[in-house]
Amino acid sequence: MLNPTPLSSDLPTTPALLSRKAWSAFVLCLLAVGALAPVLNLLVPAGSAFHLSDYAVGLIGKIMCYAICALAMDLIWGYTGILSLGHGLFFALGGYVMGMYLMRQIGRDGQYQSELPDFMVFLDWKELPWHWMLSDSFVATVLLVVLVPGVVAGVFGFFAFRSRIKGVYFSIITQAMTFAAMLLFFRNETGFGGNNGFTDFKRILDQPLATPGMRMTLFVITGLTLLGFYLFARWLVRSKYGRVLQAIRDAESRVMFSGYSPLPYKLSIWVISAVMCGVAGALYVPQVGIINPGEMSAANSIEIAVWAAVGGRGTLVGPIVGAFLVNGAKSWLTVTAPEFWLYFLGALFIAVTLFLPQGVVGLLDKFKRKKGQA
């Protein structure tokens, strides 16, 4: 008896990571970040209309860090159905780890000319606390940027998901966790600079921070990291693992009846998302030049969700677009009408929730489909 051989057309095919048009757009973004921006900033004269100013480099670099956070939010909210209002904590933890290293790089160039950071000398500390012991190593700092947010998220997520806390209750406890951490970091005795945090950075890897070349290097690294995380997220959600995440979002009880335990999936994507925010925070600090407990505020975590909602949840590219749109508008409005910025942000979130549930990217896709049918 012959065993029939299935035709190749009957076998499931692995979907392409990106379409041809998407790959073209990705390459254009790669060239813009890695080649065009450095040329326009470093080689084009300041008086030229094509010159990219240092202010623009800093602003775009900061927004790209925010875009990484929005992408991380999309993985847990858009694809897994978990709304976090505490991701500002993981962003700040990564920033504080990098800030500790940058404070050690100051050396004796501080106001008090001591090996200890200035705020420790002011508080009459005699030696570094135990959690600063690895802060003089760049390699250890890079590892801790990943480990600290990952471990905090893993411990919190394990107990929360094991207890089957979900929905608005999960959102509330993530916000409570962030608020508790902010109060802790405000205290001077914890060794994190209290209310002022860390600032006055001078060097990274023994190279001056305040130079055009270093600013552009940090800009390029941030852009490449954002593009790399986008490809990683794209691969993740198109895999079997990603399909299970989306099934958990749509019907978690059916996933359990199918023999899958949601706990390892929810916990793993939660940790991955937290680590991405930690990396974003580490890239943010040397470009902005300061980190303080205000980065853990509830408003910052809510803004991350707003970026994802405005751009379009469950699209990956949407939250990136949302981060650029909202923060670009914020940069403009805080200059022209600073007293109305928060009202605008709240109205924008309400309008998107009521009238654009799929966000800006979803609206564009709907318009393209209608145009194609016409």
Residue pairs with C-beta under 8 A, 6 or more apart in sequence:
15 238
17 231
17 234
17 235
17 238
18 26
18 234
26 227
26 230
26 231
29 223
29 227
30 224
30 227
33 219
33 220
33 223
33 224
33 227
34 220
34 223
34 224
37 52
37 57
37 60
37 216
37 219
37 220
37 223
38 216
38 219
38 220
40 50
40 51
40 52
41 51
41 52
41 53
41 54
41 57
41 212
41 216
42 212
42 213
42 216
44 50
44 51
44 52
45 51
46 53
54 212
54 215
57 215
57 216
57 219
58 215
58 287
58 288
59 331
60 219
61 215
61 218
61 219
61 222
61 223
61 283
61 287
62 284
62 287
62 288
62 327
63 323
63 324
63 327
63 328
64 219
64 222
64 223
64 226
65 222
65 280
65 281
65 283
65 284
65 287
66 280
66 304
66 307
66 323
66 327
67 226
67 307
67 319
67 320
67 323
67 324
68 225
68 226
68 229
68 276
68 277
68 279
68 280
68 283
69 87
69 91
69 276
69 277
69 280
69 304
69 307
69 323
70 304
70 307
70 308
70 311
70 319
70 320
70 322
70 323
71 226
71 229
71 230
71 233
71 276
71 316
71 319
71 320
72 87
72 229
72 272
72 273
72 274
72 276
72 277
72 280
73 84
73 87
73 273
73 304
73 305
73 307
73 308
73 319
74 233
74 308
74 313
74 314
74 315
74 316
74 318
74 319
75 233
75 236
75 237
75 245
75 269
75 272
75 273
75 276
76 82
76 83
76 84
76 269
76 270
76 273
77 83
77 84
77 305
77 308
77 313
78 308
78 313
78 314
78 315
78 316
78 318
78 319
79 237
79 242
79 245
79 246
79 249
79 269
79 314
80 245
80 246
80 248
80 249
80 265
80 266
80 269
81 248
81 249
81 250
81 252
82 166
82 170
82 266
82 270
83 170
83 171
83 305
84 170
84 171
84 174
84 273
84 301
84 305
85 171
85 172
85 174
85 175
85 178
85 298
85 301
85 302
85 305
86 174
86 175
86 177
86 178
86 301
87 174
87 273
87 274
87 277
87 301
87 304
88 178
88 295
88 296
88 297
88 298
88 300
88 301
88 304
89 152
89 177
89 178
89 181
89 182
89 296
89 301
90 149
90 152
90 153
90 273
90 274
90 275
90 277
90 278
90 281
91 277
91 278
91 280
91 281
91 284
91 295
91 300
91 304
92 181
92 185
92 281
92 291
92 293
92 295
92 296
93 148
93 149
93 152
93 278
93 281
94 145
94 148
94 149
94 277
94 278
94 279
94 280
94 281
94 282
95 281
95 282
95 284
95 285
95 291
95 295
96 185
96 192
96 197
96 198
96 281
96 291
97 141
97 144
97 145
97 148
97 278
97 282
98 141
98 145
98 281
98 282
98 283
98 285
98 286
98 291
99 197
99 198
99 201
99 285
99 291
100 132
100 135
100 141
100 198
101 135
101 136
101 137
101 138
101 141
101 204
102 198
102 201
102 202
102 203
102 204
102 209
102 285
102 286
103 117
103 135
103 198
103 201
104 117
104 132
104 135
104 136
105 201
105 202
105 203
105 204
105 206
106 117
106 200
106 201
106 202
106 203
107 115
108 114
108 115
109 202
110 117
110 118
110 121
110 200
111 118
112 118
112 121
112 122
114 121
116 125
116 127
116 128
117 193
117 198
118 200
119 188
119 193
119 194
119 196
120 128
120 191
123 188
125 191
128 135
128 191
129 191
131 191
132 191
134 140
134 141
134 144
135 141
138 204
138 205
141 282
142 282
145 278
145 279
145 281
145 282
146 275
146 278
146 279
148 278
149 274
149 275
149 277
149 278
150 271
150 274
150 275
150 278
152 274
153 270
153 271
153 273
153 274
153 275
154 267
154 270
154 271
156 174
156 177
157 266
157 267
157 270
157 271
158 267
160 170
160 173
161 262
161 263
161 266
161 267
161 270
162 263
165 173
166 252
174 301
175 298
175 301
178 296
178 297
178 298
178 301
179 296
179 298
181 296
182 293
182 294
182 296
182 297
184 190
185 192
185 194
185 197
185 293
185 296
186 194
186 195
186 293
187 194
188 194
192 198
192 293
193 292
195 292
195 293
196 292
197 290
197 291
197 292
197 293
197 294
198 285
198 290
198 291
198 292
199 289
199 290
199 291
199 292
200 289
201 209
201 285
201 286
201 289
202 208
202 209
202 210
203 209
204 214
204 286
207 214
208 214
209 215
209 286
209 289
215 287
218 283
218 286
218 287
219 287
221 283
222 283
222 287
225 279
225 283
226 320
229 276
229 279
230 316
230 317
230 320
233 316
234 316
236 242
236 272
237 245
237 246
237 316
241 265
244 255
244 260
244 265
245 265
245 269
247 254
247 255
247 258
247 260
248 255
248 262
248 265
248 266
252 262
255 262
256 262
281 291
281 295
284 291
285 291
294 300
303 326
303 345
306 322
306 326
306 345
306 348
306 349
307 319
307 322
307 323
307 326
307 327
308 318
308 319
308 322
308 359
309 322
309 349
309 352
309 353
309 359
310 322
310 325
310 326
310 348
310 349
310 352
310 356
310 359
310 360
311 317
311 318
311 319
311 320
311 321
311 322
311 323
311 325
311 359
311 360
311 361
312 318
312 319
312 321
312 322
312 358
312 359
312 360
312 361
312 362
312 363
313 319
313 358
313 359
315 359
315 361
315 362
317 361
318 359
318 360
318 361
318 362
321 360
321 361
322 359
322 360
325 360
326 345
326 348
329 344
330 341
330 345
333 340
333 341
333 344
334 341
352 359
356 362
356 363
358 365
358 366
